[in-house]
Amino acid sequence: MKMRSTGLGKTELEGHFENIELDGDLLIMHVQTTKPVKWHLRSGIQRRDRLAVLKMLLKLNIKLIPYLWRWKSHDPPREPKDY
């Protein structure tokens, strides 16, 4: 997984998804970064945001169908665009 933060400029973080858990009314997503630093990131999703996250995931799943169809493609993966 590759991530960026506007506070870090053009620095790109690499890491992996670790866990998701419920903590009271928060849905907490844990991500462990590995490059350039080792950080443990947490993102708390509040109850009012869960429907929006679910809608985004459903839209993303529709957009992922062509990607999954080419899963075993021999083309190298494309790098994310700079924002």
C-alpha positions as CSV (number, residue, x, y, z in Angstrom):
1,M,0.0,0.0,0.0
2,K,1.3,3.5,-0.9
3,M,0.2,6.6,1.0
4,R,0.9,10.3,0.9
5,S,0.2,13.1,3.3
6,T,0.0,16.8,2.4
7,G,2.0,17.5,5.6
8,L,5.0,15.4,4.3
9,G,5.2,17.1,0.9
10,K,6.0,14.6,-1.9
11,T,7.2,11.9,0.5
12,E,5.6,8.6,-0.2
13,L,4.9,6.1,2.6
14,E,4.8,2.4,2.0
15,G,3.1,0.0,4.3
16,H,0.4,-2.5,4.8
17,F,-3.1,-2.8,6.3
18,E,-2.9,-4.5,9.7
19,N,-6.3,-4.6,11.4
20,I,-9.7,-3.1,11.8
21,E,-11.4,-3.0,15.2
22,L,-14.4,-1.5,17.0
23,D,-13.7,0.9,19.9
24,G,-16.9,2.2,21.2
25,D,-18.6,4.1,18.4
26,L,-15.4,4.2,16.3
27,L,-14.3,1.8,13.6
28,I,-10.5,2.0,13.8
29,M,-8.3,1.0,10.9
30,H,-4.6,0.2,11.6
31,V,-1.9,0.6,9.0
32,Q,1.8,-0.1,9.6
33,T,4.2,1.9,7.4
34,T,7.6,0.4,6.5
35,K,9.3,3.0,4.3
36,P,10.8,5.6,4.8
37,V,9.9,5.3,8.5
38,K,8.2,2.7,10.6
39,W,5.0,4.2,11.9
40,H,1.7,2.8,13.2
41,L,-1.1,4.8,11.8
42,R,-4.7,4.7,13.1
43,S,-7.8,6.1,11.4
44,G,-11.0,6.4,13.4
45,I,-14.2,6.3,11.4
46,Q,-17.1,7.7,13.2
47,R,-20.7,6.3,13.0
48,R,-21.9,9.2,10.8
49,D,-19.1,8.5,8.3
50,R,-19.7,4.7,7.9
51,L,-22.4,5.0,5.3
52,A,-20.2,7.3,3.2
53,V,-17.2,4.8,3.5
54,L,-19.5,2.0,2.5
55,K,-20.7,3.9,-0.6
56,M,-17.1,4.6,-1.6
57,L,-16.2,1.0,-1.2
58,L,-19.1,-0.2,-3.3
59,K,-18.2,2.4,-6.1
60,L,-14.6,1.3,-5.9
61,N,-15.6,-2.4,-6.3
62,I,-17.4,-1.6,-9.5
63,K,-14.3,0.3,-10.8
64,L,-12.0,-2.6,-9.7
65,I,-13.7,-5.2,-11.9
66,P,-11.6,-4.4,-15.0
67,Y,-8.5,-4.4,-12.8
68,L,-9.3,-7.8,-11.3
69,W,-10.0,-9.2,-14.8
70,R,-6.4,-8.3,-15.8
71,W,-5.0,-9.7,-12.5
72,K,-2.5,-12.0,-14.1
73,S,-1.4,-9.5,-16.7
74,H,2.3,-9.3,-17.5
75,D,2.3,-5.5,-17.6
76,P,4.2,-3.8,-14.7
77,P,2.0,-2.1,-12.2
78,R,1.4,1.6,-12.8
79,E,2.6,4.1,-10.2
80,P,0.0,6.5,-8.6
81,K,-0.3,10.0,-10.0
82,D,1.1,13.0,-8.2
83,Y,-1.7,15.1,-6.7
